[in-house]
Amino acid sequence: AVVSTQSGHYGRGAEWERLNMKGLKGTADLQEAVDLIDQALAVDETNSSAHRWKAIISNAYSGSKGMKHQIKNLETMKYHLQRAIELNPSDATVLTLMGTWHVELLELSYWERKFASTFLGELPECSYEEALGFFLKAEEIAPKAWTRNIFLIGKTYFQLGDKRKAKHYMELTLDQEAVTDDDKAVLEVAETFYRNNFILSL
């Protein structure tokens, strides 16, 4: 996937949380979900939750159709995440997703970038500095509520060359309890990251 999306991990209930990603099976279900959200936005464009889910579901739908479609959806995803933030600046989930949008674009391989440039001309602007701002804001709003966000703060600090803060947030990540499958997956990655960059590198 060009950009991965997770949702609902801050435990904040909302109308669109009923669109359970695990219950959406295949491209047809995802298309139906996209149509449902588009209808909701046509009725009320100021629904921040609908914009959040438009970003999440459109990314999943385009990903199910291949990398070409997911690349073409990048600007759409960014627009709806930005609009959701404008409408509800305290939505920590959206802030984490916006930061993730930046990080995962920055981490595309050379060949993925070449492939993407054939459809977009050039990739949208993105930076680790902006990503970090989103992650830190999410953490400020919901401290230690989502292990993935803590990990991403550490990883982004590492990319920016601040190994002291990166180590701190990686250790903070590893101190978290694995409650969800997402937590477990993040902790496995964090353990490897910490070992490779702060133990074996000594």
Disulfide bonds with the S-S distance in Angstrom:
none
